[in-house]
Amino acid sequence: MNQPLNPKYTFDAFMVRDSNKRAFREAIAAARSFRVPSRLNPLLIVGPQGSGKTHLLHAIGNELSQQYSKPKICCTSFALIEEKICELEASATMLETIGQVSDCKVLLIDDLQYFAKAVELQLFLFDLIKKNKHEGGRIICASRHPLPRIETLGLLVDLFEKGTVVKIRSSLKQFRKNHQENETIPLFDSSSTL
């Protein structure tokens, strides 16, 4: 259920824009405050497809891997959890599946919005996050929609109420699409020098 962190997704490689500045700052703060209690636990990054949510999740994991010698970091997504549970349905229980990631100190979950469609996986996710948080771990999630908009994830709203939710307004791809008809958008600022 654990996917490797993408080494290209770092804070240095992230393109900071007005639309994602706060999410970027909060992601850095979440990575740097790993050892102390924080308002950023849990952290939910919300934004449209292509806005950099996954990049920030992996950047947090990569930063923590470099800073600390032994935080066990588990990076997963709805698709990976669903696939693993389907594989194990005949031979394992939900508790065994939870056990595979329960010793993680940092739990990174991408595509949280898809759990709204899979009622049977919601309790699994709720138990996993609750156990991680209770044991002092960090939870960082990404979703295309804020939790209140995902009505069927009511249990998770309670867990995230004491954390932080940051929104990315739109992606660079959407920005270019919206402005394509009106003007040419330079990729680089021509007034700056290298």
N, C-alpha and C positions, 0 to 999 in steps of 0.2 A: 504494500500500500504506500510505500515511500518512493518518491521519484527523486532522482538526483537534482541538486541545485544547478542551475545554468550558470557557469562561471562568467559568462558575458554580462549577466544581469547584476551590475554593481551600482552603487550610488554615483560613482564617477562617470559611468556611462549613461546615466539617466538624463533625459532632456527636460530640464526644469523650465516651465512656462507659468504664466499667471494662473492658468487653470489648474495646475497641479502642485503649486508651490507649497501649500499647507500640507498636502498629503506627503510630499517629499520630506518636509521638516519633521513631521510626526513619525514617519518611518525611520528616519535617522535617530530620533529621540528614543523610539522603541528599541532599536538595536543597541543603543549606548546605555540604556537604563536597565539592562538585563538583570543585574544583581540586586536591584533595589525595588521595593513596591512602587508601582507606577499607575497613574491614571490611564496609561496606554495599554492596560491589560484588562480585557482584550482590546485589540485595535481592529476595526473594520474599515477597509478601504473600499469605497463605492465609486463606480464610474462606468461609462460605456465601454463597449468592446474597443480594444486598441488604445486605451487611455494610459496604460502603464501599470495597471494593478498587479499583474503577474510579475513584471519587472521589479516592482517595489518589494513584493513578497520574497523573491529570490535574493534581492539585494540585502534585505534584513538577514536572511539565512547566511549569506556569504560573509557579511560583516561579523556576525556572531561567531562563525567558524574561524575567522582570523583572530578575533579578539580573545576568545576563551578556549582553553584546551579541550574541555570535555562537555560542552552542552550537547546533548543528543537532540538533533534537529530532524523533525519529520515534516516533509513537504508532500502534500497530497492534494487531491481534487475530488470532486464528486465522481468523475468518471473512474478514477483509480479505486475509490472505496466501493463503488457499485460493482466493478469488475472483480475485485477481490472477494467480496461477499458472495457473488454468483459462483465463483470457483469453489468457495469453501462451504457452500450451502449443504452439500451432502455429507461432508466430513467434519465440519467444525461448528462450533456454536458462536454466537455473537460475542460472547465473553472472550473466547480465544482470539477472535479478530481484534477486539479492543486491546487485548494483551500485547499484540504486536506493536502497537504504537503508544501504549500507556506509559512507558518509561521515558518518553520524550520530554525534554524540558522546554522545547520550543515547538509548537504545533502550527504549521503554516497550511491553511486550507484555501484553495482556489475554487472559484465557481460556486460559491455558497448558494446562489439563487436557484440552482438546479435541485437542491434538496426539497424545495417546495413541491416538486412533482412526485417525490418518492417518500410517501408517508412512512413506510417501513424503515427507511434509513434515517429519518429525523430523530427517533429515539436513540439510535446508535450514535449519531453525531452529538446529540445533547449529552449523553452519558460520557462520551469521550472528552468533550470540552469541559464539562463539570469536573471530571476526575483530574484532568490536567490542571485546571485552575486551582482546585482544592489542594493539590500537591505543590503549589508554588510555581507552576510552569507558565509559559507565555503562550498566548493564543493570538494569532494574527490571521485575519481572513480577508478575502476579496470577494466582492459581489457586484453584479451589474445593477442591483436594486437595493435600496435601504430595507432593513428588516421589517419595519412597519408595513411596507408595501407588500411584503411576502406574508400574507395573513396566516398561512398554515405553519409558519415557523415561530409561533407565539412563545414556545418554551425558550427559544434562543434569545428573544427580545429581553427577557429578564436577565440573562447572563451578560448581555452586552450593555445594559443600562448603566452600569458603573464603569464602563470603559469609554473609549473614544471612537467616534465615527467621523471619517474625513471623506469629503466628496471631491472627485475630479470632474470638472464640468463637461469637458469634451476632449476628444482626441485630436492630435495634429492632423490625422487623416480626415476627420470630419471638418476641422477648421479649413483645410485646403479645399474640400469638396464644396463647402458653403461659399467660399470666396472665389472659386475657380472662374465663374462666369463674369465676375466684376473686375478682377484685377490679377495681375501676376504676383505671386508671393515668392520673394527671394528665399532660397534655402539658407543663405548666409547674409549677414549684415555687410553690405559693400563698403560701409564707412570704417569698419574695423580692419586692423592689420594683423597679420599672422606673426 
